[in-house]
Amino acid sequence: MNISLNLNENPSNPHPEPFLGIKVSLAEIQEFIEQTIKLNKQPIIIFGANWCPDARLLEGVLLLPSVKKFLKTNACVLHIDVGNYEINTELFNFFDENIKEGIPRIFIMDRQGRVLNLHENDKMRKARELTSQDIFNYLQQFIVAA
């Protein structure tokens, strides 16, 4: 069963800029995953950049009250900035060595740390073509309410 957004829930404009230009290590990703699982939540890792309109729109949807409440209860999100593909792109290899570029990339894991959407991690690259409800439904497809 999918949760429906309220009709008045729309991403703010301009869309948020969640990416901070910080270099992230593989150990930090692993620690994030471990800590999230200890909280009995699902880890979500989003690769993006503030110059990317799809990444910013995705973040706008994540901040909608219904989505935010759902995520707060069931998941933790880590944003990883790729800049202009000069930082953190080697971390794609942790998930799939064939990924070289293309953002946003979203990796949704189960409570054991297995990636659930490996073959669909690039779906948000066209976030602007999706409705907010489509994006929320995509998340709900992989996130199990606790």
C-alpha positions as CSV (number, residue, x, y, z in Angstrom):
1,M,0.0,0.0,0.0
2,N,1.4,3.4,-1.0
3,I,1.0,6.5,1.0
4,S,-0.4,9.3,-1.1
5,L,0.9,12.8,-0.9
6,N,-1.5,15.6,0.2
7,L,-2.6,17.6,-2.8
8,N,-1.0,20.7,-1.4
9,E,2.4,19.1,-1.0
10,N,4.8,20.4,-3.7
11,P,8.5,20.8,-3.7
12,S,9.6,24.3,-2.8
13,N,11.2,26.5,-5.4
14,P,14.0,27.0,-5.8
15,H,14.8,23.4,-4.9
16,P,17.2,22.7,-2.0
17,E,21.0,22.3,-2.5
18,P,21.9,19.3,-0.2
19,F,25.3,18.6,-1.5
20,L,28.2,20.1,0.4
21,G,31.3,19.4,-1.6
22,I,32.7,17.1,1.1
23,K,35.0,14.2,0.2
24,V,33.6,10.9,1.6
25,S,35.5,7.8,2.3
26,L,34.4,4.2,1.8
27,A,34.8,3.7,5.5
28,E,32.3,6.5,6.1
29,I,29.8,4.9,3.8
30,Q,30.2,1.6,5.6
31,E,29.9,3.3,9.0
32,F,26.7,5.1,7.8
33,I,25.2,1.7,6.7
34,E,26.1,0.0,9.9
35,Q,24.8,2.8,12.1
36,T,21.5,3.0,10.1
37,I,21.0,-0.8,10.4
38,K,21.6,-0.6,14.2
39,L,18.7,1.9,14.3
40,N,16.6,-0.7,12.5
41,K,16.3,1.6,9.5
42,Q,17.1,1.3,5.8
43,P,20.2,3.1,4.5
44,I,19.7,5.3,1.4
45,I,22.7,6.8,-0.3
46,I,22.2,9.5,-2.9
47,F,25.0,10.6,-5.2
48,G,24.3,14.0,-6.8
49,A,25.4,17.7,-7.1
50,N,23.8,21.0,-6.6
51,W,24.2,21.9,-10.3
52,C,21.9,19.0,-11.2
53,P,18.2,19.9,-11.4
54,D,17.1,16.3,-11.0
55,A,19.1,15.9,-7.8
56,R,17.7,19.1,-6.4
57,L,14.1,18.2,-7.3
58,L,14.6,14.8,-5.7
59,E,15.7,16.5,-2.5
60,G,12.7,18.8,-2.7
61,V,10.5,15.7,-2.7
62,L,12.4,14.2,0.2
63,L,11.6,17.3,2.2
64,L,7.8,17.1,1.6
65,P,6.0,16.5,5.0
66,S,4.6,13.1,4.1
67,V,7.9,11.8,2.6
68,K,10.0,13.3,5.3
69,K,7.8,11.6,8.0
70,F,8.0,8.3,6.2
71,L,11.7,8.5,5.8
72,K,12.4,9.6,9.3
73,T,10.6,6.5,10.6
74,N,12.1,4.0,8.2
75,A,15.3,5.2,6.7
76,C,18.4,7.4,7.0
77,V,19.8,9.3,4.0
78,L,23.4,10.1,3.1
79,H,24.1,12.6,0.4
80,I,27.3,12.3,-1.5
81,D,28.5,15.2,-3.7
82,V,30.2,14.3,-6.9
83,G,30.9,17.9,-7.8
84,N,31.7,18.1,-11.5
85,Y,32.6,14.4,-11.4
86,E,35.9,15.2,-9.7
87,I,35.1,14.0,-6.2
88,N,33.6,10.8,-4.7
89,T,32.9,9.2,-8.1
90,E,35.2,6.3,-7.2
91,L,32.6,5.4,-4.5
92,F,30.2,4.3,-7.3
93,N,32.4,1.1,-7.4
94,F,31.2,0.1,-4.0
95,F,27.8,-0.5,-5.6
96,D,28.6,-1.2,-9.2
97,E,31.9,-0.9,-11.0
98,N,30.2,-0.1,-14.3
99,I,28.8,3.2,-13.2
100,K,31.0,6.1,-14.3
101,E,28.6,9.1,-14.2
102,G,25.0,10.1,-14.3
103,I,23.2,11.6,-11.3
104,P,21.3,11.5,-9.1
105,R,22.0,7.9,-8.3
106,I,20.0,6.5,-5.4
107,F,20.9,3.3,-3.6
108,I,18.3,1.9,-1.3
109,M,19.4,-0.9,1.0
110,D,17.5,-3.3,3.2
111,R,18.1,-3.6,6.9
112,Q,20.9,-6.1,6.2
113,G,22.8,-3.7,3.9
114,R,21.9,-5.3,0.6
115,V,21.1,-2.9,-2.3
116,L,17.5,-3.4,-3.3
117,N,17.4,-1.2,-6.4
118,L,20.8,-1.9,-8.0
119,H,19.3,-2.2,-11.5
120,E,17.1,0.9,-11.1
121,N,19.5,3.2,-9.2
122,D,19.5,5.6,-12.1
123,K,15.7,6.1,-12.2
124,M,16.0,9.6,-10.6
125,R,18.2,10.8,-13.4
126,K,14.9,11.8,-15.0
127,A,13.2,13.1,-11.8
128,R,12.0,16.2,-13.7
129,E,9.8,13.9,-15.8
130,L,8.2,12.3,-12.7
131,T,5.6,13.6,-10.4
132,S,6.3,14.0,-6.7
133,Q,4.0,11.0,-6.1
134,D,5.9,8.9,-8.6
135,I,9.1,9.6,-6.7
136,F,7.5,8.8,-3.4
137,N,6.0,5.6,-4.8
138,Y,9.5,4.6,-6.1
139,L,10.9,5.0,-2.5
140,Q,8.0,3.1,-1.0
141,Q,8.6,0.3,-3.5
142,F,11.9,-0.5,-1.7
143,I,11.4,0.8,1.8
144,V,9.6,-1.4,4.2
145,A,7.7,0.4,6.9
146,A,8.9,-0.7,10.4
